[in-house]
Amino acid sequence: MQHTTTVLPKDMSCAGTGEMYGLCEAIDTLKKQGYTYNLVPHFDHFTCDEGKLQLYPNDIFFDQVLRFENTSDPDDQSIMYAIRSLIEDDVKGLYIESYGFYHDDLSNTIIQRIQECHQLRQKYPHPSGTGVALKS
């Protein structure tokens, strides 16, 4: 199975810096790039397609992690994960988590996978300066 790399435009990847569009614009951009599934968190995995598909940490790659901060409303803060399946062709989706008091509890395995993917993106950056140049 071969996946293509998805890259946000450089101005879309600067979340929380004042250089970024809002969360809605980022969602629209990623949906146009194929991230169409709504990923639902469970403690140690994500589901999509009304629970028909379960994705565990070793089955997914975190292509983008974007943080959104609304300076006028501290309660309006979130992190968006652009995630693709490594086992199912064409399954790419978004998971949006608010942080602070109302965040989801994710397992240590999922958190470790986020960190692993971050390290891979740092080690093998996409030539545009965003995304990851890896193919799985």
C-alpha positions, 0 to 999 in steps of 0.5 A: 500500500502506498500513500501520498503525502498531504501537506497544508499550505505553509500559512495553514501550518502556523497554528496559534501564531496569528498567521493562521486561518481558523479551525473551520478553514483548516478543516475545510482545507484538510477535507479537500485533501481527503481527510473526510472521516470523523475519528472518534477517540476511545481510550486505546484506539479511534473509530470511524465509519459509525464504529465499523472501523477501529484504528489502533496506534500501530495502524495509523500515522499522525500527518499533522498536529495543529494547535488552535488558540483563541486569544479572545476566549481562553476556553476556545482552544483545541488541537486537530490531528490529521490522521491516516490509516496504514492498513486501510487505503483511502482512510484519512480523518480528523480528530479534534480535541479541546484541551484544558478541562474538557479533554479526552483521555488517550492511552499512553500508547496513542500519546507515544504514537503521536510523539513517534510520528512527530519525530519521524516528521522532524527526521524526514521533513517534506520539502515544503517545510510542512508535513512529512515526506514518508510514504508507508 
